[in-house]
């Protein structure tokens, strides 16, 4: 006779393996940015001493797990000298029928029903890369999360931390693309 603890451990291992298999099929790509490569001037901020175009990149995703009801897209710099990184973009309540965002979609052509909330620049919408001059190149992590809920109960004034908290508890899988930029 198998003990209850062993049954639970086997079930948990199986559930983790299934979740990993589903998540492994979830991919994020871009025609504007490439994994491990430097961002172009198009995704660099026009301000704080930087002179870029401040355009959100084109993003496409596929292979989300069954049961996905909406998506969240974020851009985050874990290397910002703040002690907590820097949120460059937070978009949520993207419908499950959407599988891409066009170049410069932020603030212009986001899918119907989606919202962009406050970043560390203080307002909603994409804010491009602009690490301190002379600092090492920073990483910019673009992530799409597949959620099990139709929408997060938040508005455009929600902080990145709040959206992150809600995303964490409703996420089925995530896919990332990491680029870099230094000046």
Secondary structure, 3 states (H helix, E strand, C coil): CCCHHHHHHHHHHHHHHHHHHHHHCCEEECCCCCCCCECCHHHECEECCEECCCCCCCEEEECCCCCCCEEEEEEEECCCCCCCCEEEEEEEEEECCCCEECCCCCCCCCCCCCEECECCCCCECCCCECCCCCCCCEEEEEEEEEECCCCCCCCCCCCHHHHHHHHHHHEEEEEEEEEEECC
